[in-house]
Amino acid sequence: MGIFRTCGSILSNVVTLGGASKLEHQRDLYEHEYKYYQHLHGLISECRLQVQSDLSALGQSISAVQQTLVSVEKIFTTTYKLDALKFDKPELLVNQMGKFHSSYSSALSAGFGGVLGGTAAVGAWGLVSVIGSASTGTAIATLSGAAATNATLAWFGGGALAAGGAGMSGGMMVLGGIVAAPMIFFATKKANEKTEQLEQATQELKDAFPELEQLLVSANEQQTEVKVYTEQMRALCDNYVLEAQTLLTLIHPKGRWSRFYQRLRRLFRLNVFTAKQESAIASLSNKTHALLANFN
């Protein structure tokens, strides 16, 4: 078979005036460059998946905060009249909780323009609202709508293009997936025409390397930064939920019965809360304010 294959190769080169050998050589060059492209592509994809995993974990912690705040908010608004409490009315705290609920809902539904969804979008909102700023220096937490989406994506892309980052397109690639590696399909029959196509495709791969290499640097930096901050934020959120649930149990030790009993005491102008419960409410107010200050 080796003799026949060699003879066939020689005959093919004779018929194509050396085109077959050129094609084979160019195909080897293309495959070499393509392997490097796939290597870069794989590394960036790994960064993207890790970033999404970290964001999703943070999003779950923030979702737990959101659910806890629903119960906390009742303490300061609908469940009791604020004048039944013996400390300053927490209008600022109620306002903070309202902003948190609104921003949380927006992040969950918008998903940053469809790039992320669910808890990952919530995690991205929570993270960038704390540490991110737009290219203008404006805190992303103060932006809304498309401006917030664009600034968020630019942050995950390593910053605005003008600042040397990958911009929104880089953020889209890091968060929402990498452009699929190009595949070359050959339909022509002439060897020389195929060689020219391969030469062009090989050059296109080479031209893409600088951008992908820069994106990989940005993705690695963002992955490291995201990991550090998501761990810090998760600890902050998880500790708050645990402490808040403990304080809520002190305030309402028997659930609905405690709330009913406290309403009756207020109706008869008796002290609604024990000293320990008042202390728990004050502590809950302080802890909630400290948590939400991170998001605002």
C-alpha positions as CSV (number, residue, x, y, z in Angstrom):
1,M,0.0,0.0,0.0
2,G,2.9,2.3,0.7
3,I,4.2,2.0,-2.9
4,F,0.7,2.7,-4.3
5,R,0.3,5.7,-2.0
6,T,3.7,7.1,-3.0
7,C,2.9,6.6,-6.7
8,G,-0.5,8.2,-6.2
9,S,1.1,11.2,-4.5
10,I,3.7,11.6,-7.3
11,L,1.0,11.3,-10.0
12,S,-1.2,13.8,-8.1
13,N,1.7,16.3,-8.0
14,V,2.4,15.8,-11.7
15,V,-1.2,16.3,-12.6
16,T,-1.6,19.4,-10.4
17,L,1.8,20.8,-11.2
18,G,2.9,20.5,-7.6
19,G,-0.4,21.8,-6.2
20,A,-1.0,18.7,-4.1
21,S,2.2,19.1,-2.2
22,K,1.5,22.7,-1.6
23,L,-1.9,21.9,-0.4
24,E,-0.6,19.3,2.1
25,H,2.1,21.7,3.3
26,Q,-0.5,24.5,3.8
27,R,-2.9,22.2,5.5
28,D,-0.1,21.3,8.0
29,L,0.5,25.0,8.6
30,Y,-3.2,25.7,9.1
31,E,-3.6,22.8,11.6
32,H,-0.6,24.0,13.5
33,E,-2.1,27.5,13.9
34,Y,-5.6,26.1,14.5
35,K,-4.3,24.0,17.4
36,Y,-3.0,27.2,19.0
37,Y,-6.3,28.9,18.4
38,Q,-8.1,26.0,20.1
39,H,-5.7,26.2,23.0
40,L,-6.5,29.9,23.6
41,H,-10.1,29.3,23.0
42,G,-10.1,26.5,25.6
43,L,-8.3,28.6,28.3
44,I,-10.7,31.6,27.9
45,S,-13.7,29.2,28.0
46,E,-12.3,27.8,31.3
47,C,-12.0,31.3,32.7
48,R,-15.6,32.1,31.6
49,L,-17.0,29.0,33.2
50,Q,-15.2,29.6,36.5
51,V,-16.4,33.3,36.6
52,Q,-19.9,32.1,36.0
53,S,-19.6,29.5,38.7
54,D,-18.3,32.1,41.2
55,L,-21.0,34.6,40.2
56,S,-23.8,31.9,40.5
57,A,-22.6,31.0,44.0
58,L,-22.6,34.7,45.0
59,G,-26.0,35.1,43.4
60,Q,-27.4,32.3,45.6
61,S,-26.1,34.0,48.7
62,I,-27.6,37.3,47.6
63,S,-30.9,35.5,46.9
64,A,-30.9,34.3,50.5
65,V,-30.3,37.9,51.7
66,Q,-33.3,39.0,49.5
67,Q,-35.6,36.4,51.1
68,T,-34.4,37.4,54.6
69,L,-34.9,41.1,53.9
70,V,-38.6,40.4,53.1
71,S,-39.1,39.3,56.7
72,V,-36.8,42.0,58.1
73,E,-38.7,44.7,56.3
74,K,-42.0,43.7,57.9
75,I,-40.4,44.4,61.3
76,F,-39.9,48.0,60.3
77,T,-42.9,48.7,58.2
78,T,-46.2,46.8,58.0
79,T,-46.0,44.5,61.0
80,Y,-45.6,47.2,63.6
81,K,-46.0,51.0,63.8
82,L,-42.6,52.5,64.0
83,D,-43.6,54.5,67.0
84,A,-43.8,51.3,69.0
85,L,-40.1,51.0,68.8
86,K,-37.8,52.9,71.3
87,F,-35.2,53.9,68.8
88,D,-35.1,56.3,65.9
89,K,-37.4,55.5,63.0
90,P,-35.3,53.7,60.4
91,E,-36.6,55.6,57.3
92,L,-33.1,55.4,55.8
93,L,-33.0,51.6,56.3
94,V,-36.4,51.1,54.8
95,N,-35.3,53.2,51.8
96,Q,-32.2,51.1,51.5
97,M,-34.2,47.9,51.5
98,G,-36.5,49.3,48.8
99,K,-33.6,50.1,46.5
100,F,-32.1,46.7,47.1
101,H,-35.3,44.9,46.2
102,S,-35.7,47.0,43.1
103,S,-32.1,46.5,41.9
104,Y,-32.2,42.8,42.7
105,S,-35.4,42.3,40.6
106,S,-33.9,44.2,37.7
107,A,-30.7,42.1,37.7
108,L,-32.7,38.9,37.9
109,S,-35.0,39.8,35.0
110,A,-32.6,41.6,32.8
111,G,-29.7,39.2,33.1
112,F,-27.4,41.9,31.7
113,G,-28.8,41.9,28.2
114,G,-29.2,38.1,28.1
115,V,-25.5,37.5,28.6
116,L,-26.2,35.9,32.0
117,G,-29.3,34.6,33.6
118,G,-30.6,33.6,37.1
119,T,-28.3,33.6,40.0
120,A,-25.2,34.4,37.9
121,A,-26.8,37.7,36.8
122,V,-27.6,38.5,40.4
123,G,-24.1,37.7,41.4
124,A,-22.7,39.9,38.7
125,W,-24.9,42.8,39.8
126,G,-23.9,42.3,43.5
127,L,-20.2,42.1,42.7
128,V,-19.9,45.0,40.3
129,S,-22.2,47.2,42.3
130,V,-19.7,46.9,45.1
131,I,-16.3,47.1,43.4
132,G,-17.0,48.3,39.8
133,S,-17.0,51.7,38.2
134,A,-17.6,52.8,34.6
135,S,-14.8,54.1,32.4
136,T,-15.9,57.6,33.4
137,G,-15.2,56.7,37.1
138,T,-19.0,56.7,37.9
139,A,-19.9,53.9,40.3
140,I,-21.9,51.3,38.3
141,A,-24.3,51.0,41.3
142,T,-25.5,54.5,40.5
143,L,-26.3,53.6,36.8
144,S,-29.4,52.0,35.5
145,G,-30.7,50.4,32.3
146,A,-28.5,50.0,29.3
147,A,-25.8,52.2,30.9
148,A,-25.5,49.8,33.8
149,T,-25.4,46.8,31.5
150,N,-22.8,48.3,29.2
151,A,-20.6,49.4,32.1
152,T,-20.9,46.0,33.8
153,L,-19.9,44.1,30.6
154,A,-17.0,46.5,30.1
155,W,-15.8,45.8,33.6
156,F,-15.8,42.1,33.0
157,G,-13.9,42.8,29.8
158,G,-11.1,44.4,31.7
159,G,-12.3,48.0,31.3
160,A,-13.1,50.3,28.5
161,L,-11.2,50.0,25.2
162,A,-9.9,53.5,25.7
163,A,-8.4,52.4,29.0
164,G,-6.7,49.4,27.5
165,G,-9.3,46.8,28.3
166,A,-11.3,44.5,26.0
167,G,-14.4,46.6,26.4
168,M,-18.0,45.4,26.2
169,S,-17.2,42.8,23.5
170,G,-14.5,41.3,25.8
171,G,-17.0,41.2,28.6
172,M,-19.6,39.5,26.4
173,M,-16.9,36.9,25.5
174,V,-15.8,36.3,29.0
175,L,-19.3,36.1,30.4
176,G,-21.5,34.9,27.6
177,G,-19.3,32.5,25.6
178,I,-16.5,32.6,23.2
179,V,-16.9,32.9,19.5
180,A,-16.7,29.4,18.1
181,A,-13.4,28.3,16.6
182,P,-13.6,28.7,12.8
183,M,-14.0,25.6,10.7
184,I,-12.9,25.6,7.1
185,F,-15.0,23.7,4.6
186,F,-13.7,23.1,1.1
187,A,-16.0,22.7,-1.8
188,T,-13.7,23.4,-4.7
189,K,-12.0,20.6,-6.6
190,K,-8.8,22.3,-7.7
191,A,-5.9,21.8,-5.4
192,N,-4.3,25.3,-6.0
193,E,-7.6,27.0,-5.2
194,K,-7.9,25.1,-2.0
195,T,-4.3,26.1,-1.1
196,E,-5.1,29.7,-1.5
197,Q,-8.2,29.3,0.7
198,L,-6.0,27.7,3.4
199,E,-3.4,30.4,3.2
200,Q,-6.2,33.0,3.8
201,A,-7.7,31.0,6.6
202,T,-4.3,30.5,8.2
203,Q,-3.6,34.3,8.1
204,E,-7.1,35.0,9.6
205,L,-6.2,32.7,12.5
206,K,-2.9,34.5,13.0
207,D,-4.6,37.9,12.9
208,A,-6.9,36.8,15.6
209,F,-4.2,35.7,18.0
210,P,-3.2,39.1,19.5
211,E,-6.9,39.9,20.4
212,L,-7.4,36.5,21.9
213,E,-4.1,36.6,23.8
214,Q,-5.1,40.0,25.3
215,L,-8.6,38.7,26.1
216,L,-7.0,35.7,27.9
217,V,-4.9,38.1,30.0
218,S,-8.0,40.1,30.8
219,A,-10.0,36.9,31.5
220,N,-7.4,35.6,33.9
221,E,-7.2,38.9,35.8
222,Q,-11.0,39.1,36.1
223,Q,-11.3,35.5,37.2
224,T,-8.8,36.1,40.0
225,E,-10.5,39.3,41.0
226,V,-14.0,37.9,40.8
227,K,-13.0,34.9,43.0
228,V,-11.5,37.1,45.7
229,Y,-14.5,39.5,45.9
230,T,-17.2,36.8,45.5
231,E,-15.7,34.9,48.5
232,Q,-15.7,38.1,50.6
233,M,-19.2,39.0,49.5
234,R,-20.5,35.5,50.1
235,A,-19.1,35.5,53.6
236,L,-20.7,38.9,54.3
237,C,-24.1,37.8,53.0
238,D,-24.1,34.3,54.6
239,N,-23.1,35.7,58.0
240,Y,-25.9,38.3,57.7
241,V,-28.5,35.7,56.9
242,L,-27.5,33.6,59.8
243,E,-27.4,36.5,62.3
244,A,-30.7,38.0,61.0
245,Q,-32.5,34.7,61.3
246,T,-31.3,34.3,64.9
247,L,-32.5,37.8,65.7
248,L,-35.8,37.3,64.0
249,T,-36.4,34.2,66.1
250,L,-35.8,36.3,69.2
251,I,-38.3,38.9,68.0
252,H,-40.9,36.3,67.0
253,P,-40.0,33.2,69.0
254,K,-43.4,31.5,68.2
255,G,-43.9,32.8,64.7
256,R,-47.4,34.1,63.9
257,W,-48.6,33.6,67.5
258,S,-45.9,36.0,68.7
259,R,-47.0,38.6,66.2
260,F,-50.6,38.2,67.2
261,Y,-49.7,38.4,70.9
262,Q,-47.6,41.5,70.3
263,R,-50.5,43.2,68.4
264,L,-52.8,42.5,71.4
265,R,-50.3,44.1,73.8
266,R,-50.0,47.2,71.6
267,L,-53.9,47.4,71.4
268,F,-54.0,47.5,75.2
269,R,-51.2,50.0,75.3
270,L,-48.8,47.6,76.9
271,N,-45.1,47.2,76.1
272,V,-45.0,45.4,72.8
273,F,-41.5,44.1,73.2
274,T,-39.4,42.8,76.0
275,A,-36.0,44.5,76.6
276,K,-34.3,41.5,74.9
277,Q,-36.6,41.8,71.9
278,E,-36.0,45.6,71.6
279,S,-32.2,44.9,71.7
280,A,-32.6,42.3,69.0
281,I,-34.5,44.8,66.8
282,A,-31.9,47.5,67.3
283,S,-29.2,44.9,66.5
284,L,-31.1,43.8,63.4
285,S,-31.4,47.4,62.2
286,N,-27.7,48.0,62.6
287,K,-26.6,44.8,60.9
288,T,-29.0,45.3,58.0
289,H,-27.9,48.9,57.5
290,A,-24.2,47.7,57.5
291,L,-24.9,45.0,54.9
292,L,-26.9,47.2,52.5
293,A,-24.3,50.0,52.7
294,N,-22.1,47.6,50.7
295,F,-24.6,47.6,47.9
296,N,-25.3,51.3,47.8
